[in-house]
């Protein structure tokens, strides 16, 4: 049972919706066989239908159900732009449905198949289930609904054309109209919903990649602003020093000393840029986590921070919040995330817990958690990460706070 649970929970939301939709359409094939295909065999003895005829009808319904399931699967792939539109399969299903339906109605008209229940079940059932699969091959809702009245009128007209009573033809038409409208609406909506969920999944991934690209551009812009002018001055003074050195002028030494000074100043400015990029404010990161997770549809509950912490402790805990928020977005399918901060035995304990963990999503060999452990080790802190009770994932960071640096509670 645990394997089945992990197999299901290890999938993303879009994959779960797709799997559920596909198996629903596969289950339709079993319903068609059970509700329609077994009717001739079940009523053969009671209505004196010839055994070969009853078996033939059952086998034809089974073949129709299998073809319907195959077409549904291929049509779902087409809806997700994974393969071409299954025109040949749709044509084959339409032809097979029409042939079996007309054959059953002809047997009914000639008296070979006298049982009305068998005739109506096979004729209306095949047309209804076929409409459910054929609608997946269309994109516009208006075209989807056109097929239902067309099939109803065609079947009712065939009954009347073969000598049946107009009331009987009307009954066939009404049955197909009601059943077909219901299954067409359900199938069309299921395919649309599955496609929209995948679109949302791709949009979320694209949004995350764009956010990373934007941050890289920002960092590159800041670095360029810092280094651009200084590098230009270094290049000019170096060129001047070369020319002075070729003329054996003593001013060349002064120019190189100035180059050295500018290079050292640039080095300090780069360190400031990198330090500012890597440092994180805890309260800012908590609010950022709430906003980012909320935008991704994840309910984020944050306990209010009721203590004042040293700058170094806030920075490292802010990085823990930033990294764990990234992991929740990238490696899970969370719906809830809880972040708490409390004092424990002279230390501060940060806990981040989320649900919706995918199987194999814990990247212990990656640089994320390893980098956090290095940062925490610099302030004598520890980090623990792993599955928790109830199918959740928990990250805890424990950082000691020196007594001299503790602030009063807010």
N, C-alpha and C positions, 0 to 999 in steps of 0.2 A: 504493500500500500504506500509505503514511503517513497518507493521508486516512482510510482504513478504520480504522487504529489509533486515530487521534484521535476518530473518530466513536464507537468503542466505549469508549475510556477516558474520554471526556467525559460518560459516563452514570454515575449513582450505582449503588450495589449493588442496590437494589430495582428500578431500571429495567432493569439488566442481567438480573436473574433473570426479570423479566416478559417481556422481549424473547426470551430463550432459551426460556421456556415457550411463548410464542405460536408461535414458529417451529417448535418441536417438534410442536405440534398441526397446523400447516400441513403439515409434512413427512409426517405421518400420511396426509394425503390423497394424496400422491404414492405412498406405500407401498401404499395400498389400490388405487389405479389399476394400479400395476405388478404387485402380487402377485395381484390378483383380476380386475381389469377386462380385462387382456390374456390371461387364461387361455382364454376362449372363442375368441378369434381365433387363439391359438397352437395350439389343439387342433382347430380346425374342419376342417382338411384330414385330420388323422389319424383323427378319429372320425366324419367325414362329417356334421358339423353344418352345417345350411344357413347360408350366408353372411349373409343378412339377420338370422337369429336370433342368430348370434354377434355381429354388429355391434350389434344392439339390446341384448343383454345388456351389452356393453362400454359403450355409452352410458349405460345405466341405472346401472351401477356408477360411472361418472364423475360423473353427477348426484348420486348418493348421497354420493360423496366430497366434492364441493363443498359440499353442504348440511351435511355433518358438520363441515367446517372452519369454515363460517360460524357454526354453532351453538356450536362450541368457543370462537370468538372472543367472541361475545356472552355466553356463559356466564362467561368469565373477567372480562369487564367487570362482570357482575352480582356475581361473587364479591368484586370490589373496590368494590362499592357505587357504580358509575358509571352504571348503567342498571337498568331493571326486569328481573325474571326472564323469560328468553325462553321463555315457555310455548308460544306458537304455533309457534315454530321446533322446539321439542322434540316437540310433537305431530305436526308435519309429517314430521319425521325418523322418528318411530315408525311412522307410517302408511306412509311410503314403504318402510321396511325390511320391514314385514310384507307389503306387497303384492308386492314383488319376490321375497321369500323364498318366499311361498306360490305365486307364479306359477312359480318355478323348480322347486319340489317337485311342482307339478301337471304340468309338462312332463315331469319324470322319471317320474311315475306313469303317464302316458299313453304313454310310450315316445317322445315327440317329442325329448326330450333324454336320450339313452341313456348318455352319458358320466358315470360316477359322480364322476370327479375334478372336472369342471366344476360339477356340481350341489353337491357338498360344499364346494368352494372358494367359490362365490358365496353359498350359504346361510349357512354358518358365518362366513365373512369379513364379510359385511354386518352380521350380528347382533353380532359381536364389536366391530367398529369403531363401530357405533352405540351400544353400551353405554359405550364410552370417552367419547363426547361427551355422552351423556345423564347420566352420573354427575356431570358438572360443574354440572348444574342442581340438584343436591341438596346439602344441608349436612350431614346426619347420616350417619356411616359405615354405620350399620345399614341405612338405607334404600338406600344405594349397593349393598350386597351382596345385598339382596333381589332386585334386578333380574336378577342373573346366573342364579340357579337358576330364576327364573320364565321367562326367555328360553330356557334350556336345556330345561326341561320342555315349554314351548309348542312349540318347534321339533321335538323328538323326538316329541311327541304328534301333531303335524301329519303327520309322515312315516308313522307307524303308521296314522293315520286315513285316509290316502290309499292304503292298501293295501301299504305298505312292510313289510319284515320288522322285527320288534321289535328284532333285533340292529342293524339299520341305524339305527333311531330312537335306540337307545341310543348308538351311535357319534356321531350328530349332537349328542346331549345332552352327552356327555362332552367332545367337542371345544369346544362353546360354553362349558361350565362351566370348563374349564381356561384357554382363551384369554380368556374374558370376565373371570374372576377376576384374571388377571394385568394386563390392560389397565385394568380398573376400579381396582385398587390403585395402579397407576402414575399414572393420570390424577388420581385423587382426592388422592394425596399431592402431586403437582406443584401442583395448585391451592391446597392448604392451605399448602404451603411458600411459594408466591408471596405469598399473603395475609399470612403471618406476617412475611415480610421487609419488606413495606410497613408493617406495624404497628410493627416495630422502627424503621424509618426515621422514621415519624411520632413515635414515642416519643422518639427521640434529639433531633429538632428541638424537641419540646415541652420536653424537659429543658433544652436550651440556652436557650430563651426564659424558662423559669422561673428559671434561674440569673441571667440578666440582670435580670429583674424583682426578684428577691430582693436583688441588689446595689444596685439603685436604691432599694429600700425602706430598706436599711441606711444608705445615704448620706443619704437624706432624713431618717431618724430621727436620725442623728448631727447633721445640720445643724439640725434642730428643737430638739434638746437644747441646742445651743450658742446659738441665736438666740432661742428662745422667751422665756426669762426676760428677756433684755436688751431685746427689743422691747417687752415689757409695761412695763418700767420707763421706757423712753423715752416710750411713749405717756402714761403717768401724769404724768411730769415735764413733758412738753410741755403737757398740759392744765392743770397747775398754773401753769406759766409764763404761759399765755394769760390765766388768771384774774387773776394778779398784775399782768400788764401792763395789763389793763383798769382795774385799781384804781390804776395808776401807782405800784406798789410796787417799790422797788429790788431786792427779793429775786428778781424775775423774771430778772434777769441771771444770778444765781447758779444758778438752776434750768437755764437754757439752757447755761451752762458745764458743768454736770453732764451734761446731755443730750449735749453734744459729746464729753465724756470717755467716756461709755458707748458712743457710736457708734464712736469710734476703737478702743475695746477690743473691740467686736463685730467690727470689721473685721479686727483681728489674729487673733481666734479663728476667723473664717471662713477666713482664709488658712491657719491651722494645720490645719483640717479638710481643706481641699482639698489641701494639701501632703502630708498623711498619706495621703490617698486616692490620690494620683498616684505617690508614691514606692513603690518595690518592692524587696524584698530578694532578691538573686540566688539564694541557697540555698533560700529559701522558695518562690520562683517555680519553680525546677527541680523540687522535690518536688511542688509543685502541678501542674506540667505532667505529671509521671509519673502522678500519680493521676487527673487528668482524662482523659488519653489512654488510660490503662489501662481506665478505666470505659467508654470508647467503643469498646473492643476493638482499640486500636492499640498495637502493641508499641513501647515507648519505651525506647531505650538512651541512658543519660546517662553520659558520662565523668566520673569524680570530679573535683571542683574542688580542685586541689592548690596554690592560691595565695591569698594574702590581698590583697584589693583595697580601694582607697579607697571610702568610702561613696557618693560621687557616681557612680563607675564602676559599682559594684554596682547602684545604683538604675536607671541607664539600661540596663544589660544585662538586669536583671530585667524591665524593660518590653519589651525585645526578645523575651525568652522568652514573656512573657504574650501579646503581640500575635501572634507566630508560632504559638503554640499555638492561639489562637482561629482563625487562618486555616486551620490544618490541619483543624480540626473543621468549619468553615463552608464552605470553598471546595474541599475535596478529598474523596477517597474512600480515604484512606491506610490502610495496614496496618502500616507501619513508619515510625518517626521516630527520628532520631539527633541528639543534642545534644552538642556537644563544646566545650570551653573550653581554650585553650592560649595560651602566651606566644609572641609573634612580634616580634622586632626592637624590643624596648622597648614593645610594645603588647600588648593582650589581644585575641585573636580568638575570637569566638563564632560557631559554625556550627550551623545547624539545617537538616537535610535530611530530606525525607519523600517517599514515593512516592504513587501514586494521585492525581495532579494532574488535575483536570477541565479540559477545554478552555475557555479564556476565564475561568478562575478567578482570574487575577492581576489584582487591582484596583488598577492603578497610579494611576488617577485618584481613588481613594478617599482617605479621611483616615487610614487605618491606617498604611501605609508612609510617607506624607508626614509624619505625626506622629512616627514613629520617626526619620526623618531630621532633623527639627527638634531632637529631644532629643539625638541624637548630635552634631549640629553644635554644640550648646552646650558639649560637652566635646571638641571637635575630632575627633569620630569620624566614620566613614563607614559607609554601609549599601549592600549590594548584594543584589539579589533577582532570581531568574530561573531558567529551566529548566537542569537539569544533565544530565550523561551518564546513560544508563540510564533515561530517563523519570522522573527525580526532579526535585524543586524544592528549591533551596538558598537560604538567607538567611544572609549573613555580615555581622557587625558588627565593625568594627575600631576600638578605642578606645585612644589612647595613655595610658600611665600615667607621670606625672611621677616622676623618680628619687627625689625626696624622700619620695614617698608609697608607694613599693613596699614591700610587706611580705615577710617571709621565707616561703618555701614551707612548707606544712603537712606 
